[in-house]
Amino acid sequence: MHLRHTMNRLLASIFVPRRSGAVVRRYGAAAILIASALAIALFLRHHGLPHPFTSFSFAAIAITFWYAGTGPGLLAVVLSYSALTYFFSPVKIGGLPWDSYLVIYGVFGFFVSWFSSSRLRAERLLSEARDALEVRVAERTVELTTANQALERAQEELSELTHKLAQENLYLEDEIRSDANFKEIVGKSPELRRALKLVETVAPTDSTVLIYGETGTGKELIARAIHDLSSRRSRTFVRLNCAAIPTGLLESELFGHEKGAFTGAFAQRIGRLELANNGTLFLDEIGDLPPELQPKLLRALQEREFERLGSARTLSTNVRLIAATNRDLSAMVKEGKFRSDLFFRLNVFPIDLPALRERSEDIPLLVRHFSEDFSRRMNKSIETISPAMMDGLCRYPWPGNIRELQNVIERAVILSRGPALVVPLAEMERHTTPEPPREDAPARSTKRRPVRSILTDVDRDQIIRALKEADGRVGGPDGAASRLGLKRTTFITRMKKLGIDPNIVSEHDKATSDTSDTSDTSCLLPPHLNASPAE
């Protein structure tokens, strides 16, 4: 089969026209084939062998018609008839004249030409079908390759969106578990109403808001209120405290990072800026943002695009920024601690929150709100609070603002045994009011004391306290050395160095035990807890 295919290609290269000189070769091939048949027949006749020139000529005519075409085939018919009548005496067929051989040659050549044309037509059709199939296969291959690439991109986007959704769900779960106990803003003071009026004005817009206020005034609550009143309320509210995260991790937390971006980056992380896309990003303590991150945040706000840490791909974001601070950013700009362009970009719509001491009329409402909330959590029933305690709470300066009030009420609910709320006002005043100097106390020297002497005083106080607690015992599992986590020999050496006698300490402790118990108890308990129920 392979040999036949090779011969066909060889003969086709001889007879099938390809260039301008191919016509001469085709007709020359017809003459050569007939001459070859005639030479073979004459050679056989010369040696007295059978010399069927008719068969040879039919073969030459067939080859010529098959490979060279109709024109050369007709030339072969004429040459065969001429050679037959000139060199041989052909046998008459059924009494027909010799011209009948010309007709026979012609008919034979016609059939051979017809079969050759059919073969060529079939080959051409097969070749065209094969070419069309190859083109179609190539087109389908390109289509499948493109579809496969699109599918891979879709899978990458789906994987990224799945990862982003997982991160967002984790963040939302963290938000649900957060310590935001407010369901609504509590208060009716003019100062608070003025701030809430500004919130209602700016909330429907997408403008950047900068909230000023002391620590514990509820800046995050105001930010949540702005988000809930905006058109982005159905999207994510993402918060980030710039002061609570180390500088080295803040960039990754804010902008995200790729896998392998730095040591320990074992997986891709979606940043808060990307999580808040189409939502609201709340940056608390914006004044603590490191200077090296301020230009990147400014670009994200101005151009609405950023890059993850370790990635060259630029991501677009549509986020509304709400920032909060308890610092004077304008003063920080003058001192060169905060970029002026970022300050102007943040200070589009400032809102000042009043401190709790400036809205004392809201304290009773907040006390009632917190007491109901904590009593419900602790399964207690707090119904009343005395006017004296409420007046004391209203007069207290509240340096920690609402957060401090919340913690005080929580402790008061824990301490309350009945339906009346008992607030430890005395402890609050003692913790916030500086203790006046005693008259008999020696004047404190302004000269700086050596560190070694300070450590000596601390060690002496600790050793004496441990000896009192151990009733003068040094060794043993309950001894003073064990209480301080020291070896017995080390404790004795230190005690000798400081000139402490355990026996004297123990006797002095026993001598003053009766009076000290009473005085300690009276000092530790607030006055209202020592009072009678009627009071």
Backbone hydrogen bonds, N-H to C=O, Kabsch-Sander energy under -0.5 kcal/mol:
donor,donor_aa,acceptor,acceptor_aa,energy
5,H,1,M,-2.2
6,T,2,H,-2.0
7,M,3,L,-2.5
8,N,4,R,-2.5
9,R,5,H,-2.0
10,L,6,T,-2.1
11,L,7,M,-2.9
12,A,8,N,-2.6
13,S,9,R,-2.0
14,I,10,L,-0.9
15,F,11,L,-2.9
16,V,12,A,-1.9
22,A,19,R,-1.3
23,V,20,S,-0.6
25,R,21,G,-1.2
26,R,22,A,-2.2
27,Y,23,V,-2.3
28,G,24,V,-2.5
29,A,25,R,-2.3
30,A,26,R,-1.5
31,A,27,Y,-1.9
32,I,28,G,-2.4
33,L,29,A,-2.4
34,I,30,A,-2.1
35,A,31,A,-2.5
36,S,32,I,-2.6
37,A,33,L,-2.2
38,L,34,I,-2.6
39,A,35,A,-2.6
40,I,36,S,-2.2
41,A,37,A,-2.1
42,L,38,L,-2.6
43,F,39,A,-2.4
44,L,40,I,-2.2
45,R,41,A,-2.5
46,H,42,L,-2.4
47,H,43,F,-1.2
48,G,45,R,-1.4
49,L,44,L,-3.2
53,F,51,H,-1.9
56,F,52,P,-2.0
57,S,53,F,-3.2
58,F,54,T,-2.4
59,A,55,S,-2.2
60,A,56,F,-2.4
61,I,57,S,-3.0
62,A,58,F,-2.5
63,I,59,A,-2.5
64,T,60,A,-2.4
65,F,61,I,-2.9
66,W,62,A,-2.4
67,Y,63,I,-2.4
68,A,63,I,-0.6
68,A,64,T,-2.4
69,G,64,T,-1.1
73,G,69,G,-1.5
74,L,70,T,-2.5
75,L,71,G,-1.8
76,A,72,P,-2.2
77,V,73,G,-1.9
78,V,74,L,-2.2
79,L,75,L,-2.5
80,S,76,A,-2.5
81,Y,77,V,-2.4
82,S,78,V,-2.4
83,A,79,L,-2.6
84,L,80,S,-2.4
85,T,81,Y,-2.2
86,Y,82,S,-1.7
87,F,83,A,-2.6
88,F,83,A,-0.5
88,F,84,L,-1.2
94,G,92,K,-0.8
96,L,93,I,-1.6
100,S,97,P,-1.7
101,Y,98,W,-1.9
102,L,98,W,-0.5
102,L,99,D,-0.8
103,V,99,D,-1.3
104,I,100,S,-2.8
105,Y,101,Y,-3.2
106,G,102,L,-2.4
107,V,103,V,-3.3
108,F,104,I,-2.9
109,G,105,Y,-2.8
110,F,106,G,-2.3
111,F,107,V,-2.3
112,V,108,F,-2.4
113,S,109,G,-2.8
114,W,110,F,-2.8
115,F,111,F,-2.7
116,S,112,V,-2.5
117,S,113,S,-3.0
118,S,114,W,-2.6
119,R,115,F,-2.6
120,L,116,S,-2.9
121,R,117,S,-3.1
122,A,118,S,-2.9
123,E,119,R,-3.1
124,R,120,L,-3.0
125,L,121,R,-3.0
126,L,122,A,-3.0
127,S,123,E,-3.1
128,E,124,R,-3.2
129,A,125,L,-3.0
130,R,126,L,-3.0
131,D,127,S,-3.0
132,A,128,E,-3.0
133,L,129,A,-2.6
134,E,130,R,-2.9
135,V,131,D,-2.8
136,R,132,A,-2.8
137,V,133,L,-3.3
138,A,134,E,-2.9
139,E,135,V,-2.9
140,R,136,R,-3.2
141,T,137,V,-2.7
142,V,138,A,-2.6
143,E,139,E,-2.9
144,L,140,R,-3.3
145,T,141,T,-2.8
146,T,142,V,-2.9
147,A,143,E,-3.1
148,N,144,L,-2.8
149,Q,145,T,-2.7
150,A,146,T,-2.8
151,L,147,A,-2.7
152,E,148,N,-2.7
153,R,149,Q,-2.7
154,A,150,A,-2.8
155,Q,151,L,-2.8
156,E,152,E,-2.6
157,E,153,R,-2.9
158,L,154,A,-3.1
159,S,155,Q,-3.1
160,E,156,E,-2.8
161,L,157,E,-3.1
162,T,158,L,-2.9
163,H,159,S,-2.7
164,K,160,E,-2.8
165,L,161,L,-3.1
166,A,162,T,-2.6
167,Q,163,H,-2.6
168,E,164,K,-2.7
169,N,165,L,-2.8
170,L,166,A,-2.6
171,Y,167,Q,-2.4
172,L,168,E,-2.8
173,E,169,N,-2.8
174,D,170,L,-2.2
175,E,171,Y,-2.3
176,I,172,L,-2.4
177,R,173,E,-2.0
178,S,175,E,-0.9
181,N,179,D,-1.1
187,G,185,I,-0.5
193,R,189,S,-2.5
194,R,190,P,-2.3
195,A,191,E,-1.6
196,L,192,L,-2.5
197,K,193,R,-2.1
198,L,194,R,-1.4
199,V,195,A,-1.7
200,E,196,L,-2.3
201,T,197,K,-1.5
202,V,198,L,-2.2
203,A,199,V,-2.1
205,T,202,V,-1.2
209,V,321,L,-1.5
210,L,349,F,-1.4
211,I,209,V,-0.5
211,I,323,A,-3.0
212,Y,210,L,-0.6
212,Y,351,I,-3.2
213,G,325,T,-1.5
217,T,214,E,-1.5
222,I,218,G,-1.8
223,A,219,K,-2.1
224,R,220,E,-2.5
225,A,221,L,-2.0
226,I,222,I,-2.2
227,H,223,A,-2.1
228,D,224,R,-2.8
229,L,225,A,-1.6
230,S,227,H,-1.1
233,R,230,S,-1.1
235,R,232,R,-1.9
238,V,236,T,-0.7
238,V,280,T,-2.9
240,L,282,F,-2.3
242,C,240,L,-0.8
242,C,284,D,-2.5
244,A,241,N,-1.0
249,L,246,P,-1.1
250,L,246,P,-1.4
251,E,247,T,-0.8
253,E,249,L,-2.4
254,L,250,L,-2.2
255,F,251,E,-3.0
256,G,251,E,-0.5
256,G,252,S,-1.7
257,H,269,R,-1.4
258,E,309,L,-2.4
260,G,265,A,-3.1
261,A,258,E,-1.8
265,A,262,F,-2.4
266,F,264,G,-1.7
269,R,257,H,-2.8
271,G,255,F,-0.5
271,G,269,R,-0.5
272,R,253,E,-2.4
273,L,254,L,-2.5
275,L,271,G,-2.2
276,A,272,R,-1.9
277,N,274,E,-1.3
278,N,318,N,-3.1
279,G,276,A,-2.9
280,T,236,T,-2.4
281,L,320,R,-3.0
282,F,238,V,-3.4
282,F,280,T,-0.5
283,L,281,L,-0.6
283,L,322,I,-2.3
284,D,240,L,-2.4
284,D,282,F,-0.8
286,I,324,A,-2.5
288,D,285,E,-1.8
289,L,286,I,-1.6
293,L,290,P,-1.3
294,Q,290,P,-0.9
297,L,293,L,-2.2
298,L,294,Q,-2.3
299,R,295,P,-2.2
300,A,296,K,-2.0
301,L,297,L,-2.0
302,Q,298,L,-2.8
303,E,299,R,-2.9
304,R,299,R,-0.6
304,R,300,A,-0.6
305,E,299,R,-0.6
306,F,315,L,-2.2
308,R,313,R,-0.6
309,L,256,G,-2.8
311,S,308,R,-1.9
315,L,306,F,-3.4
317,T,304,R,-2.2
320,R,279,G,-2.1
321,L,319,V,-0.5
322,I,281,L,-2.8
323,A,209,V,-2.8
324,A,283,L,-2.2
325,T,211,I,-2.1
329,L,327,R,-1.1
332,M,328,D,-1.8
333,V,329,L,-2.3
334,K,330,S,-1.8
335,E,331,A,-1.8
336,G,333,V,-1.0
337,K,332,M,-2.7
338,F,332,M,-1.0
343,F,339,R,-1.9
344,F,340,S,-2.6
345,R,341,D,-1.7
346,L,342,L,-1.9
347,N,343,F,-2.7
348,V,346,L,-1.3
349,F,208,T,-0.7
349,F,346,L,-0.6
351,I,210,L,-2.4
353,L,212,Y,-2.9
353,L,351,I,-0.6
358,E,355,A,-1.2
359,R,356,L,-1.3
362,D,359,R,-2.0
363,I,360,S,-1.5
366,L,362,D,-2.2
367,V,363,I,-2.9
368,R,364,P,-2.4
369,H,365,L,-2.2
370,F,366,L,-2.9
371,S,367,V,-2.6
372,E,368,R,-2.1
373,D,369,H,-2.0
374,F,370,F,-2.9
375,S,371,S,-2.3
376,R,372,E,-1.8
377,R,373,D,-1.7
378,M,374,F,-2.4
379,N,376,R,-0.6
380,K,375,S,-3.1
382,I,380,K,-0.6
383,E,381,S,-0.6
383,E,419,P,-3.0
384,T,419,P,-1.9
390,M,386,S,-2.2
391,D,387,P,-2.6
392,G,388,A,-2.1
393,L,389,M,-2.3
394,C,390,M,-2.0
395,R,391,D,-1.7
396,Y,392,G,-1.1
401,N,398,W,-1.3
402,I,216,G,-1.2
403,R,216,G,-0.9
403,R,400,G,-0.7
404,E,400,G,-1.0
405,L,401,N,-2.0
406,Q,402,I,-2.7
407,N,403,R,-2.1
408,V,404,E,-2.4
409,I,405,L,-2.5
410,E,406,Q,-2.0
411,R,407,N,-2.2
412,A,408,V,-2.3
413,V,409,I,-2.5
414,I,410,E,-1.7
415,L,411,R,-2.2
416,S,412,A,-1.9
421,L,384,T,-3.1
422,V,412,A,-0.5
423,V,421,L,-0.6
425,L,423,V,-2.2
428,M,424,P,-1.7
429,E,425,L,-2.3
430,R,426,A,-2.3
431,H,427,E,-2.4
432,T,428,M,-1.3
433,T,429,E,-2.4
441,A,438,R,-0.5
454,I,450,P,-1.5
455,L,451,V,-2.3
456,T,452,R,-1.8
457,D,453,S,-2.2
458,V,454,I,-2.3
459,D,455,L,-2.7
460,R,456,T,-2.6
461,D,457,D,-2.6
462,Q,458,V,-2.4
463,I,459,D,-2.7
464,I,460,R,-2.7
465,R,461,D,-2.4
466,A,462,Q,-2.5
467,L,463,I,-2.4
468,K,464,I,-2.3
469,E,465,R,-2.3
470,A,466,A,-1.8
471,D,468,K,-1.2
472,G,467,L,-3.1
473,R,470,A,-1.8
479,G,476,G,-1.3
480,A,473,R,-2.3
481,A,474,V,-2.0
482,S,474,V,-0.5
483,R,479,G,-1.8
484,L,480,A,-1.4
485,G,482,S,-0.8
486,L,481,A,-2.8
491,F,487,K,-2.5
492,I,488,R,-2.3
493,T,489,T,-2.4
494,R,490,T,-2.4
495,M,491,F,-2.4
496,K,492,I,-2.6
497,K,493,T,-2.1
498,L,494,R,-1.7
499,G,495,M,-0.6
499,G,496,K,-0.7
500,I,495,M,-2.5
505,V,501,D,-2.0
506,S,502,P,-2.2
507,E,503,N,-2.5
508,H,504,I,-2.5
509,D,505,V,-1.9
510,K,506,S,-2.2
511,A,507,E,-2.2
512,T,508,H,-1.2
513,S,510,K,-0.9
516,S,512,T,-2.0
517,D,513,S,-1.8
518,T,514,D,-1.1
519,S,515,T,-2.3
520,D,516,S,-2.9
521,T,517,D,-2.1
522,S,518,T,-2.1
523,C,519,S,-1.7
524,L,520,D,-2.3
525,L,521,T,-1.9
529,L,526,P,-0.9
530,N,526,P,-1.0
530,N,527,P,-0.5
531,A,527,P,-1.0
535,E,532,S,-0.8
